């Protein structure tokens, strides 16, 4: 069955006048309306605008495309204090009007997918449990909701959406290891579950020390699925043979925009037998980056599981210091890929955001 992935909708009264003026010729449709958010009418210098008020709706045919943006300087430090006018957003190379802007931390619906394959020794699992436990209890907000997946031969949902940190910690303690590494299958399942999160901001964190060797989902199919999702995808890869203490993010090289994909929805898994490999295969950092980068997330490579504390802390810090931009798109639901590009006025700053969306 084809699964739709709705884009995030918001509602704040002042932007209604802006967007409805452009769509007054359209007739409202109760079955296709979405709650949307935009300006609160405050001076941008005063900070950010609320994004979860109810009561304002746009007319049929107009959707608010939400884009989460991370801005860093040349040393990788997060840049705060930017205003709406500092940003420009393009869809398919056409400049868009930013109708929603926020720089406040918002609650996140976060999934975690943990590698429990045979390469995970008792020492590695102990470090992973500690880092993830501190991530749950110390780094995330009380309004954040979490689910937990494990993956070895097959992905398994350990805990569905919950805000109960103690329950999550108990579930972590009971995890055992063994088997291959069905990483792509786990990410595919977890991305779909992330879409069901109650919070407008959705993210997935994958932690692994090996290469996929057992999935029925191909890397290409997984990338198509992620492009149809609004979730930010992050990965922490543990590679003891990596150069340096850790490598943060993807290389700062021009990356071509992905081609259009005309068939939306969940990708069916082929029925042919999977190719099995050893659980000790070296981490494929390039594959992890191909999974994460289209979504606006990133991959971080560390040399040792003892470095997980720092890596999870950096991701939690990033999630709390991002900008949320929104623009009204009246394009047709053509099932095709539409490229998104975000720029800031200061060209010395680095900008990371989702690279597009599929108009389902």
QUIKA-V513708 format. One record per helix or strand. SS is the DSSP state (A for helix, B for strand). FROM is the first residue (numbers start at 1). TO is the last residue. If there is no record, write none. Layout:
# QUIKA-V513708
ss:SS from:FROM to:TO
ss:SS from:FROM to:TO
This chain:
# QUIKA-V513708
ss:A from:14 to:20
ss:B from:35 to:35
ss:A from:44 to:46
ss:B from:57 to:57
ss:B from:63 to:72
ss:B from:78 to:78
ss:A from:84 to:86
ss:B from:87 to:91
ss:B from:94 to:96
ss:B from:98 to:102
ss:B from:108 to:115
ss:A from:122 to:139
ss:B from:145 to:151
ss:B from:155 to:162
ss:A from:165 to:173
ss:A from:183 to:194
ss:B from:201 to:208
ss:A from:219 to:227
ss:B from:232 to:238
ss:B from:246 to:248
ss:A from:285 to:295
ss:B from:299 to:302
ss:A from:305 to:320
ss:B from:323 to:329
ss:B from:337 to:344
ss:B from:350 to:353
ss:B from:356 to:358
